[in-house]
Amino acid sequence: KVNASKVEYLKNIQKNYQDYFPTIRKLMTSEKLLGPVIHEVYGPVGELISTEARYLQAIDIALGAKSQNIVVASVKVASDCINLLKKERLGRATFLPLDNLKYSSIDERTRDMIKNIPGVEGIASDLVKTDAAYGSAIESLLGRIIVASDFASGQDVQKKMASKFTVVTLEGEIFYPGGAIVGGQSKDNRQSPLSKKIEIQNLEKEMDEQKKALDAVKNQDLMSQRTLSQMVDQLKKLENQYNLCKQALWQKNKTIEDLTGKQRESTQSISVQKQKLQALNQKLERLNKELAEIETAYNQAREVAKVQESDDYAQEIRQKLDDLRLKISESQMIITQTKGEIAGFDQQIVLMQEQLTHQAARKKALAEEMAGYQNDSMKLLQLQEKLGADHDRLSKMIAAHRDTNKKSAELQKTNAQRLETLQEEIKNDNHQLIIDNDIKNTISTQLNSLQLQMNHWEENIYKSYEINYLMAEDAYRQLEAENKLDALDLSEEHQRTLREKIGALGNVNLNAIEEYEEIITRHDFMKSQMDDLKAGKSELLDIINTLYDAMTEQFKANFIKLQENFTRIFSILFEGGRAYLEFTDPSGVLEGGIELVAQPPGKRLRHISLLSGGEKSMVAIALLFSFLEINPSPFCVIDEVDAALDDHNIYRYITYLKKVAEHNQFITITHRRTTLEVCDNLYGVSMSKDGVSQLVSVRLTDYA
């Protein structure tokens, strides 16, 4: 989001041409004023080209202010734009009409030679990208500039190419054909249009990479959530199966416990019944013994009764026998009942043994099934632990991704807020700057007003007390130094006394209000005049800067031509040797001077001040003819330039003079016969004895 905001900000700067001079910006945004012509105004050079980041500084330095030049379709379009600039007083601009550009490119042989030089990156026009329609404009600006990798490589290229071309290094040094070298670091760190283009491309590329990375993280997060959801569903199914197995195992254990309890109760009941049966058998045996004893006694009693037939005794015996029979009958019934119960218990024991056997088998089956469930439960627990570990790992990964996303979102939010804050601060700073400027102007006005008022007060003080401000200040400082300020009487009574004394000094100025209104009116008028002067000054400064740039470019172009002509003519006049011109200050060609260095044949390279008189004259003649080739004149007057020349030098001089005279007219003042011989007409001035000058003329062409 921060990058998108920055890209939008940079594109807005490009769209509004805020990197260019006010004239260029106003012209490129004057679609209503230009009308249909705006479609044939292609834009500044800086907007029509692009290059790699590696060559950015070199191309910026090579173009310099030429990046502000406007490429147009034709001379007519350039004329329309210039007329608009004049009409609207928008300033000056340089135009490159595609149908009027004349330039010389580097030939193929020289290109091949340049490519074989170590450290050469290429020709500047080949290192930029532009539409084919604008190729001629770019070639005219960069077609004769060589880009080298570093200072040493640039110096090597300059030597091998005999200083024919401008060389620019990747670090920004410039080697001019005349030998001048420009380098260093500019204090102005503003970005060029080319650098903003590259920054926009880098930001858009970074935004695409961030978008891809964000999409990958989102996809990975989605896959992790899906995997986690599947794991959670599988874990829930396994937990349900585990709970069902656990419930079935609990039911089986409960059944086994119930059967075991019933078996234990049946065993206890059988044991009790056996004890009862044993007690009944013992009782039955005891009763049988008693019955036998009674029968024995009864038989004995019968025998005795036979002997002694006593009714009472017999009756008693019969009664006892009946009682015994009744007891025996009851005992037999109890025995029969007990045997029935024992038989029932035996049947129950058999059933319970069968049931116990069945339950034992069932218990064994349940134990095996329980062991299987336990194994399954162990496997489920292990799987649950594994799933739990996977769940924890995925949860940590998701939490980490969420934290990362949250931090990224917070960072984006913070950066966005920071950007908004910075934009708001910039806006506030601009607003505050305007307010501060207004306050500054207001304060300046108030200061001037206060100064006037202070001057007025000084005049009043002088008129009233015959002292000036400095005297009053000295008196105040003296009182302060003597610590007498606190001792001053500032009471109302004392002030009233002073006011009375002041009142006694004279009347109050009743015209103060009228004077104040007059001063205010005059101040407002002067302020409006000052604003107009400032606006005019700003426009004049823009015009001066434009003129300065144009003069600099024109001066450099003519200087290069002059240098080439001078070097060539010097070699002709001296029949060899070497000479060149150079700026004393390449960074300020209009303010600096020009030095002339010459090397006649057979001598060392030296400054012109070290040459002889004749050599100086020949150098001056070469320079004069160099100027004539650049800017021919209808006629030239030469005043005894051959006075210091020997015959050989005069011959070379008049030979070249005859060649130049084919296209120019010369008036030569000379006393040398050799020079007179090449003239077409001779005019001699002589003075007679009476002091009157006489003119004698001879047309040599009539005698040829």
Buried (B, 14 or more C-beta within 10 A) or exposed (E): BBBEBBBEEBEEBBEEBEBBBBBBBBBBBBEEBBEEBBEBBBBBBBBBBBBEEEBBBBBBBBBEBBBBBBBBBEEEBBBBBBEBBEEEEBBBBBBBBBEEEEEEBBEEEBBEBBEEBEBBBBBBBBBBEBEEEBEBBBBBBBBBBBBBBEBEBBBBBBEBBEBEBBBBBBBBBBBBBBBBBBEEEEEEEEBBBBBBBBBBEEBEEEBEEEEEEEEEBEEEBEEBEEEBEEBEEEBEEBEEEBEEBEEBBEEBBEBBEEBEEBBEEBEEBBEEBEEBBEEBBEBBEEBEEBBEEBEEBBEEBEEBBEEEEEEEEBEEBEEBBEEBEEBBEEBEEBBEEBEEBBEEBEEBBEEBEEBBEEBEEBBEEBEEBBEEBEEBBEEBEEBBEEBBEBBEEBEEBBEEBEEEBEEEEEEEEEBBEEBEEEEEEEEEEEEEEEEEEEEEBEEEBEEEEEEEEEEEEBEEBBEEEEEEEEEBEEEEEEBEEEEEEEEEEEEEEEEEEEEEEEEEEEEEEEEEEEEEEEBEEEBEEEBEEEEEEEEEEEBEEBBEBBEEBBEBBEBBEEBBBBBBBBBBBBBBBBEEBBBBBBBEEBEEBEEEEBEBBBBBEEEEEEEBEEBEEBBBBBBEBBBBBBBBBEEEEEEBEBEEBBEBBEEEBBBBBBEBBEEBBEEBEBEBEBEBEBBBEBBEEEEEEEEEEEEEEEEEEEEEEEEE
